[in-house]
Amino acid sequence: MVMENYKLIEKSIIKKYRKEIWSKFVKAIKDYDLIKENDKIAVCISGGKDSFLLAKCLEELQRHGKFKFDLEYLVMDPGFTKEGLKKIKENAKILNVPIKIFKSNIFKEALKDASPCYVCARKRRGHLYNYAKDLGCNKIALGHHFDDVIETTLLSIIYGGEVKGMLPKLKSDHYEGMELIRPLYLVQEKNIISWGKYNNLNFINCCCPLSETACETGGASKRLEMKNLIKELEMKNKYVKYNIFKSLENINLNTVIGYNKDKIEHSFLDDYDKEK
């Protein structure tokens, strides 16, 4: 009996990419306590490689995990092109992911603003939270991976003037009882790309109407700049990404001039004159 294509794709996650993807995914779930029994998780699928892999990993965990939890696979159409939406539907069929598509006018709304990328990101998150909550979900899962964490950290330092990371989970300030989780937190992007190529999968990159204008002169180009910077540094030290990641776990407050906790600023001078 010939195995169906989507089953071969599923098998590749836990067999061929067990070390690079599956083990890292499971480790993040356990280390950061991302999923609890009876959770109902909205898996947010943008149409790209990361979110579709996330959907398959969570599905596999649901099928063979030690406790019960439910999944909803959500695709928000913020104004995709017909071609883009068609590709998402085709990939959902290939991967056997039962997506639910809901529409919004976010792209149109964002185009009217001076900071379209910021508005788009904020509004997309809000729509996803609302729709997920209406379905009875208590968590939304996003496809951010290891490289996103590193790049975000560098962007914050170099362009934001602050040391700011990306947490593996985060409670919502505006939607009571809702939590955001990032199960691919420890999975490197190169392995996600490799998984897609191995299975002859082609995903959309960006169907945003600004992808050739504002995005290329804003956040997207800055993130690409960070990717290139990391590649350059890795030529001298192959552990660069791991060291940046590890630095977020090893902040020595005795050597820091100041830090911000719960919107309260602290200075090393606060305790400097106190007796040791």
Secondary structure, DSSP 8 states (H G I E B T S, - for coil): ----HHHHHHHHHHTTTIIIIIHHHHHHHHHTT---TT-EEEEE--SSHHHHHHHHHHHHHHHHSSS--EEEEEEEESS--HHHHHHHHHHHHHHT--EEEEE--HHHHHHTSSSHHHHHHHHHHHHHHHHHHHTT-SEEE----HHHHHHHHHHIIIIISS-----SEEE-SSSTT-EEE-TTTT--HHHHHHHHHHTT--------TTTTTHHHHTHHHHHHHHHHHHHHHHTT-TTHHHHHHHHTT---GGG-SEEEETTEEEEGGGTTTS--
